[in-house]
Amino acid sequence: MLPKTFIYYNLFATVSFLTFSAIFVLFYWMFSKKNYDKTANIVLVLLSFALALSFSHSMFYGDVSSGYSSTIFNNLLTAFSVSLALISVISSKDMMREKIKYGEYYFLLFTSLIGSVLLINTQNLLNIFISIELISMSLYGIIGLTKQNENIESSLKYFILGSFASVFMIIGLFFIYIQTESVNLSAITKFYHLNPNSDLINISLMFFLAGVLFKLAIVPAHSWSLDVYCGAETNVVILMVGFVKLSVITAVYKIFSSYSSFAISKAFYVFIIMTAVIPNLSALFTQNIKKIMIYSSISHAGYITLSFMGPEKWQAYFYALVYSISAVGIFSAVSFLEKNYKNIEYSNIKGLYHKNPGVALSLSVFLFSFAGVPPLSGFFAKFYSFYNAAIGGYKDLVLISALASAISLYYYLKILIPIFFSKPEEETTLEFSRNNIAIIYFTAIITVLMGIFSNPIIELIKKTI
């Protein structure tokens, strides 16, 4: 065990640097007379340095004061989250030149990243609440920042519904503290073992989890995501399905694995069935590719939570890592399509393969990975998630999820068939951003490699978790 000063430095050096970066970028934007290119380049440099800083101290681990703890895996997860933020900025850098008119965009991006880093490293329900609120407040602002009507509408919807979710979390926190006189997960677990028949602690934790699961868009608290994701700029959606969703999944699993009573397990049982089935059925009747990917995102949250039901932990984290990198790639591809097509229904992008075979092939990689086709990373993520739930005694839940996953293959193919087997209706050249294309190709390659080399990644998670 390393001295606490080193552990403290490991956890908060990255947070301190990100805080400095947020303030610096905001003031630089103001004093550089709103020079977008220079500001964006500085953001990339700062995020690159933050990535190097977080990764270089990944071997420092142990308990830190104020309810935070640092493990090797959490340190690596922090570095991965920063890398997702960096990839997101690179992907949207050129395309957002005309849309970003306010320097607060990158300030809010940094603050949401700070919230995600803190969320990954905490073992305290109050800290989880504060971190989620920091992320949410940042997203409320960043969604409506372009001041388009649909963006403002999405921001307001997210704010109003997110406020209700926050109230549930506060109520849960209040009653948990009244009973346990603590908000640390370890103290709550100890209290439950001493009072196994306490219904009030179950109800209190369900209130808190209801707010957290809202942020994860678990059915039935999922309807907001379709309106918000569709109304927000796609570059913001990339952030939300990337490091934000990864950190929230981490928080939910910490709570579930620390305290999993019979009542909460049964509640998750119902949530998983609804989250696996309802979005996949809804996607069957949707033609807009962005909406289909949003429904797909919701269903994958269900598959990830399915792995919670098993005896081992690493499957959930592996699935979250695999999904986050593929989600960033697929929504970067959606951003490319939006730049070239007014309507991105799959019937309108016929012959994309003949115009840009690289993007078409990358899309097929992402979609087949989401469907669970071997040897792509999504196959191994689903297989191990389902297997973990099966050995945990939830074979019926695995069967339902597998059938729901089979449905998704149908609507993924509905997207790919016109792309590869139809001729383009117009002989126009597609516009593209080099940064955006580079990220699409990069994430597609990573999606393939994470499948081929899944064993080393899994072993690393097992050893460091």
C-alpha positions as CSV (number, residue, x, y, z in Angstrom):
1,M,0.0,0.0,0.0
2,L,1.4,3.4,-1.0
3,P,1.4,6.4,1.3
4,K,-1.9,8.2,1.4
5,T,-0.3,11.4,0.1
6,F,0.5,9.6,-3.2
7,I,-3.0,8.1,-3.4
8,Y,-4.5,11.5,-2.7
9,Y,-2.3,13.0,-5.4
10,N,-3.3,10.3,-7.8
11,L,-7.0,10.9,-7.5
12,F,-7.2,14.7,-7.2
13,A,-4.3,15.7,-9.5
14,T,-6.4,14.9,-12.5
15,V,-9.5,16.6,-11.1
16,S,-7.5,19.7,-10.2
17,F,-6.0,19.8,-13.6
18,L,-9.3,19.4,-15.3
19,T,-10.8,22.2,-13.1
20,F,-7.9,24.5,-14.1
21,S,-8.4,23.5,-17.7
22,A,-12.1,24.4,-17.6
23,I,-11.4,27.9,-16.2
24,F,-8.5,28.5,-18.5
25,V,-10.4,27.6,-21.7
26,L,-13.3,29.8,-20.7
27,F,-11.1,32.8,-20.2
28,Y,-8.9,32.1,-23.2
29,W,-12.1,32.1,-25.4
30,M,-13.0,35.5,-24.1
31,F,-9.5,37.1,-24.5
32,S,-8.8,35.4,-27.9
33,K,-11.8,37.2,-29.3
34,K,-13.7,34.0,-29.7
35,N,-11.1,32.2,-31.9
36,Y,-12.7,28.7,-32.2
37,D,-9.7,26.9,-33.9
38,K,-7.2,28.0,-31.3
39,T,-9.5,27.3,-28.4
40,A,-10.3,23.8,-29.7
41,N,-6.6,23.0,-30.2
42,I,-5.9,24.1,-26.7
43,V,-8.7,21.8,-25.4
44,L,-7.1,18.9,-27.3
45,V,-3.7,19.7,-25.7
46,L,-5.2,20.0,-22.2
47,L,-7.2,16.7,-22.5
48,S,-4.1,14.9,-23.9
49,F,-2.1,16.1,-20.8
50,A,-4.9,15.1,-18.5
51,L,-4.9,11.6,-20.1
52,A,-1.2,11.3,-19.6
53,L,-1.5,12.5,-16.0
54,S,-4.3,10.1,-15.1
55,F,-2.6,7.2,-16.8
56,S,0.9,7.8,-15.4
57,H,-0.3,7.5,-11.8
58,S,-2.6,4.6,-12.3
59,M,-0.6,2.3,-10.0
60,F,-1.4,4.5,-6.9
61,Y,-4.3,3.0,-5.0
62,G,-6.0,2.9,-1.6
63,D,-8.6,4.8,0.5
64,V,-8.8,8.5,0.4
65,S,-10.7,10.8,2.7
66,S,-14.2,12.2,2.1
67,G,-15.6,8.9,0.9
68,Y,-13.3,8.5,-2.1
69,S,-11.1,5.4,-2.8
70,S,-8.7,4.7,-5.6
71,T,-8.1,1.3,-7.1
72,I,-5.9,0.4,-10.1
73,F,-9.0,-0.4,-12.1
74,N,-10.7,2.9,-11.2
75,N,-7.5,4.7,-12.2
76,L,-7.5,3.0,-15.5
77,L,-11.2,3.7,-15.9
78,T,-10.5,7.4,-15.2
79,A,-7.9,7.4,-17.9
80,F,-10.3,5.7,-20.3
81,S,-13.0,8.3,-19.6
82,V,-10.6,11.1,-20.4
83,S,-9.6,9.4,-23.6
84,L,-13.3,9.1,-24.6
85,A,-13.7,12.9,-24.0
86,L,-10.6,13.5,-26.1
87,I,-12.0,11.2,-28.9
88,S,-15.3,13.0,-28.7
89,V,-13.7,16.5,-29.2
90,I,-11.6,15.3,-32.1
91,S,-14.6,13.8,-33.8
92,S,-16.7,16.9,-33.6
93,K,-14.0,19.6,-33.8
94,D,-14.4,20.6,-37.5
95,M,-18.1,20.0,-37.7
96,M,-18.9,22.2,-34.7
97,R,-16.9,25.2,-36.0
98,E,-20.1,27.0,-37.2
99,K,-22.3,25.8,-34.3
100,I,-20.2,26.7,-31.3
101,K,-20.6,30.4,-30.7
102,Y,-20.1,30.3,-26.9
103,G,-16.9,29.4,-25.0
104,E,-19.0,27.8,-22.3
105,Y,-19.2,24.7,-24.4
106,Y,-15.8,23.5,-23.6
107,F,-16.1,24.7,-20.0
108,L,-19.2,22.6,-19.5
109,L,-17.5,19.6,-21.3
110,F,-14.7,19.8,-18.7
111,T,-17.1,20.1,-15.7
112,S,-19.1,17.1,-16.9
113,L,-15.8,15.1,-17.2
114,I,-14.8,16.2,-13.7
115,G,-18.2,14.8,-12.4
116,S,-17.6,11.6,-14.3
117,V,-14.1,11.1,-12.8
118,L,-15.3,11.8,-9.3
119,L,-18.3,9.4,-9.8
120,I,-15.9,6.6,-10.8
121,N,-13.8,7.0,-7.7
122,T,-16.3,7.4,-4.9
123,Q,-17.8,4.9,-2.5
124,N,-20.2,7.4,-0.9
125,L,-23.8,8.0,-1.8
126,L,-23.7,11.7,-1.1
127,N,-20.6,12.0,-3.4
128,I,-22.5,10.0,-6.1
129,F,-25.4,12.4,-5.9
130,I,-23.1,15.5,-6.1
131,S,-21.2,14.0,-9.0
132,I,-24.3,13.1,-10.9
133,E,-25.7,16.6,-10.4
134,L,-22.5,18.2,-11.6
135,I,-22.7,16.0,-14.8
136,S,-26.4,16.8,-15.2
137,M,-26.1,20.5,-14.7
138,S,-23.3,20.6,-17.3
139,L,-25.4,18.7,-19.8
140,Y,-28.5,20.9,-19.2
141,G,-26.4,23.8,-20.3
142,I,-24.4,22.2,-23.1
143,I,-27.5,20.8,-24.8
144,G,-29.2,24.2,-25.1
145,L,-26.1,26.2,-25.7
146,T,-26.6,26.6,-29.5
147,K,-30.0,28.3,-28.7
148,Q,-31.9,26.5,-31.5
149,N,-35.5,25.8,-30.6
150,E,-35.1,22.0,-30.6
151,N,-31.9,22.3,-28.5
152,I,-33.6,24.5,-25.9
153,E,-36.7,22.3,-25.8
154,S,-34.5,19.2,-25.1
155,S,-32.5,21.0,-22.5
156,L,-35.7,22.1,-20.6
157,K,-37.2,18.6,-20.8
158,Y,-34.0,17.1,-19.5
159,F,-33.8,19.7,-16.7
160,I,-37.4,19.3,-15.6
161,L,-37.3,15.5,-15.6
162,G,-33.8,15.4,-14.2
163,S,-34.9,17.6,-11.3
164,F,-37.6,15.0,-10.4
165,A,-35.0,12.3,-10.5
166,S,-32.8,14.4,-8.2
167,V,-35.7,14.7,-5.7
168,F,-36.0,11.0,-5.5
169,M,-32.2,10.7,-4.8
170,I,-32.4,13.3,-2.0
171,I,-35.4,11.6,-0.4
172,G,-33.5,8.3,-0.5
173,L,-30.4,9.9,0.9
174,F,-32.4,11.4,3.8
175,F,-34.0,8.2,4.9
176,I,-30.7,6.2,4.5
177,Y,-28.9,8.6,6.7
178,I,-31.7,8.6,9.3
179,Q,-31.4,4.8,9.6
180,T,-27.7,4.2,9.2
181,E,-26.2,7.6,10.3
182,S,-23.9,7.3,7.3
183,V,-24.0,7.5,3.5
184,N,-20.9,5.3,2.9
185,L,-21.8,2.1,1.0
186,S,-19.8,0.0,3.4
187,A,-21.7,1.3,6.4
188,I,-25.0,0.7,4.6
189,T,-24.0,-2.9,3.8
190,K,-23.0,-3.5,7.4
191,F,-26.3,-2.0,8.6
192,Y,-28.3,-4.3,6.3
193,H,-26.4,-7.4,7.6
194,L,-27.4,-6.5,11.1
195,N,-31.0,-5.6,10.2
196,P,-31.8,-8.0,7.3
197,N,-35.6,-7.5,7.7
198,S,-35.5,-3.7,7.4
199,D,-38.0,-2.8,4.7
200,L,-37.3,0.9,5.1
201,I,-33.7,0.6,4.0
202,N,-34.9,-1.3,0.8
203,I,-37.4,1.5,0.1
204,S,-34.8,4.2,0.7
205,L,-32.2,2.7,-1.6
206,M,-34.8,2.1,-4.3
207,F,-35.7,5.8,-4.1
208,F,-32.0,6.7,-4.6
209,L,-31.5,4.1,-7.3
210,A,-34.6,5.4,-9.1
211,G,-32.8,8.7,-9.6
212,V,-29.6,7.1,-10.8
213,L,-31.4,4.7,-13.1
214,F,-33.2,7.7,-14.7
215,K,-29.8,9.0,-15.7
216,L,-29.0,5.6,-17.2
217,A,-32.3,5.6,-19.2
218,I,-33.5,2.3,-17.8
219,V,-37.1,1.5,-18.7
220,P,-39.5,2.7,-17.5
221,A,-37.5,5.9,-16.9
222,H,-36.3,6.0,-20.5
223,S,-38.7,8.1,-22.5
224,W,-36.8,11.3,-21.9
225,S,-33.7,10.0,-23.7
226,L,-35.4,9.9,-27.1
227,D,-36.5,13.5,-27.0
228,V,-33.3,14.8,-25.4
229,Y,-30.9,12.8,-27.6
230,C,-32.8,13.7,-30.8
231,G,-33.1,17.3,-29.9
232,A,-29.4,17.7,-28.8
233,E,-26.6,18.1,-31.2
234,T,-25.0,14.8,-32.0
235,N,-21.6,15.9,-30.6
236,V,-23.3,16.2,-27.2
237,V,-24.9,12.8,-27.6
238,I,-21.4,11.4,-28.2
239,L,-20.4,12.7,-24.7
240,M,-23.6,11.3,-23.1
241,V,-23.2,7.8,-24.5
242,G,-19.4,7.9,-23.9
243,F,-17.8,8.8,-20.6
244,V,-21.0,10.0,-19.0
245,K,-22.8,6.7,-19.4
246,L,-19.7,4.8,-18.5
247,S,-19.4,6.6,-15.1
248,V,-23.1,6.2,-14.3
249,I,-23.0,2.5,-15.0
250,T,-20.0,2.3,-12.6
251,A,-22.0,4.1,-9.9
252,V,-25.1,1.9,-10.3
253,Y,-23.0,-1.3,-10.1
254,K,-21.2,-0.1,-7.0
255,I,-24.5,0.4,-5.2
256,F,-26.0,-2.9,-6.5
257,S,-22.9,-5.0,-5.7
258,S,-22.5,-3.4,-2.3
259,Y,-26.1,-3.9,-1.3
260,S,-28.3,-6.4,-3.2
261,S,-31.3,-7.5,-1.3
262,F,-34.1,-9.7,-2.5
263,A,-36.4,-6.8,-3.2
264,I,-33.8,-4.8,-5.2
265,S,-32.8,-7.9,-7.2
266,K,-36.5,-8.5,-8.1
267,A,-36.9,-4.9,-9.1
268,F,-33.9,-5.1,-11.4
269,Y,-35.3,-8.3,-12.8
270,V,-38.3,-6.4,-14.0
271,F,-36.3,-3.4,-15.2
272,I,-34.0,-5.6,-17.3
273,I,-36.8,-7.4,-19.0
274,M,-38.5,-4.1,-20.0
275,T,-35.2,-2.5,-21.0
276,A,-34.2,-5.4,-23.2
277,V,-37.6,-5.8,-24.9
278,I,-39.4,-2.5,-25.2
279,P,-36.6,-0.4,-27.0
280,N,-35.9,-3.2,-29.4
281,L,-39.6,-3.5,-30.4
282,S,-39.8,0.3,-30.7
283,A,-36.8,0.4,-33.0
284,L,-38.5,-2.0,-35.4
285,F,-41.0,0.7,-36.3
286,T,-38.4,3.5,-36.6
287,Q,-36.7,4.6,-39.8
288,N,-34.5,7.4,-38.5
289,I,-31.0,6.0,-37.9
290,K,-30.3,8.3,-35.0
291,K,-33.5,7.3,-33.2
292,I,-32.7,3.6,-33.9
293,M,-29.3,4.1,-32.3
294,I,-30.9,5.7,-29.3
295,Y,-33.2,2.8,-28.8
296,S,-30.2,0.5,-29.2
297,S,-28.4,2.5,-26.5
298,I,-31.3,2.0,-24.1
299,S,-31.4,-1.8,-24.8
300,H,-27.7,-2.1,-24.2
301,A,-28.1,-0.5,-20.8
302,G,-30.4,-3.4,-20.1
303,Y,-27.8,-6.0,-21.2
304,I,-25.2,-4.4,-19.1
305,T,-27.4,-4.5,-16.0
306,L,-28.2,-8.1,-16.8
307,S,-24.6,-8.9,-15.9
308,F,-25.2,-7.4,-12.5
309,M,-27.3,-10.5,-11.6
310,G,-24.4,-12.9,-11.7
311,P,-21.7,-13.8,-9.1
312,E,-18.8,-12.1,-10.9
313,K,-18.1,-8.4,-11.5
314,W,-15.8,-8.1,-14.4
315,Q,-18.5,-8.8,-17.1
316,A,-20.4,-5.5,-16.4
317,Y,-17.2,-3.4,-16.7
318,F,-16.0,-5.2,-19.8
319,Y,-19.4,-4.6,-21.5
320,A,-19.4,-1.0,-20.5
321,L,-16.0,-0.4,-22.0
322,V,-16.9,-2.2,-25.2
323,Y,-20.2,-0.4,-25.6
324,S,-18.8,3.1,-24.8
325,I,-16.1,3.0,-27.5
326,S,-18.5,1.6,-30.1
327,A,-21.2,4.1,-29.2
328,V,-18.8,7.0,-29.7
329,G,-18.0,5.5,-33.1
330,I,-21.6,5.0,-34.2
331,F,-22.7,8.5,-33.2
332,S,-19.7,9.9,-34.9
333,A,-20.9,8.1,-38.0
334,V,-24.4,9.6,-37.4
335,S,-22.8,13.0,-37.3
336,F,-21.2,12.3,-40.7
337,L,-24.6,11.3,-42.1
338,E,-26.3,14.4,-40.7
339,K,-23.7,16.6,-42.5
340,N,-24.5,15.0,-45.9
341,Y,-28.2,14.1,-45.6
342,K,-31.1,16.3,-44.5
343,N,-33.1,13.2,-43.5
344,I,-31.1,10.3,-42.2
345,E,-33.7,7.6,-42.6
346,Y,-32.1,4.5,-43.9
347,S,-34.1,4.6,-47.1
348,N,-32.4,8.0,-47.9
349,I,-28.8,6.8,-47.6
350,K,-28.9,4.2,-50.4
351,G,-25.6,3.3,-51.9
352,L,-23.4,4.9,-49.2
353,Y,-20.9,2.1,-49.7
354,H,-20.4,3.3,-53.3
355,K,-19.8,6.8,-52.1
356,N,-17.7,6.2,-49.0
357,P,-16.9,2.5,-48.5
358,G,-14.8,3.3,-45.4
359,V,-17.7,4.8,-43.4
360,A,-20.1,2.1,-44.7
361,L,-17.8,-0.7,-43.5
362,S,-17.3,1.0,-40.2
363,L,-21.0,1.3,-39.7
364,S,-21.3,-2.4,-40.4
365,V,-18.6,-3.1,-37.8
366,F,-20.5,-1.1,-35.1
367,L,-23.9,-2.6,-35.9
368,F,-22.7,-6.2,-36.1
369,S,-20.9,-5.6,-32.8
370,F,-24.0,-4.3,-31.2
371,A,-25.9,-7.3,-32.5
372,G,-23.4,-9.6,-31.0
373,V,-21.8,-11.1,-34.1
374,P,-18.4,-12.8,-33.6
375,P,-15.5,-12.1,-33.5
376,L,-16.4,-8.5,-32.8
377,S,-16.1,-7.2,-29.2
378,G,-19.9,-6.9,-28.8
379,F,-20.2,-10.7,-29.1
380,F,-17.9,-11.3,-26.2
381,A,-19.5,-8.6,-24.1
382,K,-22.9,-10.1,-24.6
383,F,-21.8,-13.7,-24.2
384,Y,-20.0,-13.1,-20.9
385,S,-22.8,-10.9,-19.6
386,F,-25.5,-13.5,-20.4
387,Y,-23.3,-16.3,-19.1
388,N,-22.7,-14.5,-15.8
389,A,-26.5,-14.0,-15.3
390,A,-27.1,-17.7,-16.3
391,I,-24.7,-19.0,-13.6
392,G,-26.4,-16.7,-11.2
393,G,-29.6,-18.5,-11.7
394,Y,-31.4,-16.2,-14.1
395,K,-31.6,-18.4,-17.2
396,D,-35.1,-17.2,-18.0
397,L,-33.9,-13.6,-18.0
398,V,-31.0,-14.6,-20.3
399,L,-33.4,-16.2,-22.7
400,I,-35.6,-13.2,-22.9
401,S,-32.6,-10.9,-23.4
402,A,-31.2,-13.2,-26.1
403,L,-34.5,-13.1,-28.0
404,A,-34.6,-9.3,-27.7
405,S,-31.0,-9.1,-29.0
406,A,-32.1,-11.3,-32.0
407,I,-34.8,-8.7,-32.8
408,S,-32.1,-6.0,-33.0
409,L,-30.2,-7.8,-35.7
410,Y,-33.3,-7.3,-37.9
411,Y,-33.3,-3.6,-37.7
412,Y,-29.6,-3.3,-38.0
413,L,-29.8,-5.2,-41.2
414,K,-32.5,-2.9,-42.4
415,I,-29.9,-0.1,-42.1
416,L,-27.1,-2.0,-43.8
417,I,-29.0,-3.5,-46.8
418,P,-29.7,-0.2,-48.6
419,I,-26.2,1.0,-47.8
420,F,-24.5,-1.9,-49.5
421,F,-27.1,-3.4,-52.0
422,S,-28.7,-0.2,-53.4
423,K,-27.3,2.3,-55.8
424,P,-27.0,5.9,-54.8
425,E,-29.9,8.0,-56.1
426,E,-27.7,11.1,-56.6
427,E,-24.1,11.2,-57.9
428,T,-22.9,13.8,-55.5
429,T,-19.7,13.8,-53.5
430,L,-20.0,13.5,-49.8
431,E,-18.5,16.2,-47.6
432,F,-16.5,15.0,-44.7
433,S,-14.2,16.1,-41.9
434,R,-10.9,14.4,-41.6
435,N,-11.0,14.4,-37.9
436,N,-14.5,12.9,-37.9
437,I,-13.6,10.2,-40.4
438,A,-10.4,9.4,-38.5
439,I,-12.4,8.8,-35.3
440,I,-15.0,6.6,-37.1
441,Y,-12.2,4.4,-38.5
442,F,-10.2,4.4,-35.2
443,T,-13.2,3.3,-33.1
444,A,-14.2,0.7,-35.7
445,I,-10.6,-0.8,-35.5
446,I,-10.7,-0.7,-31.7
447,T,-14.1,-2.5,-31.8
448,V,-12.6,-5.3,-33.8
449,L,-9.4,-5.5,-31.8
450,M,-11.2,-5.6,-28.5
451,G,-13.0,-8.7,-29.8
452,I,-9.8,-10.4,-31.1
453,F,-7.8,-9.5,-28.0
454,S,-10.6,-9.7,-25.5
455,N,-8.8,-12.2,-23.2
456,P,-5.9,-9.8,-22.2
457,I,-8.4,-7.1,-21.6
458,I,-10.6,-9.4,-19.4
459,E,-7.6,-10.6,-17.5
460,L,-6.5,-7.0,-16.8
461,I,-10.0,-6.2,-15.5
462,K,-10.0,-9.3,-13.3
463,K,-6.6,-8.5,-11.8
464,T,-7.3,-4.8,-11.1
465,I,-11.0,-4.7,-10.2
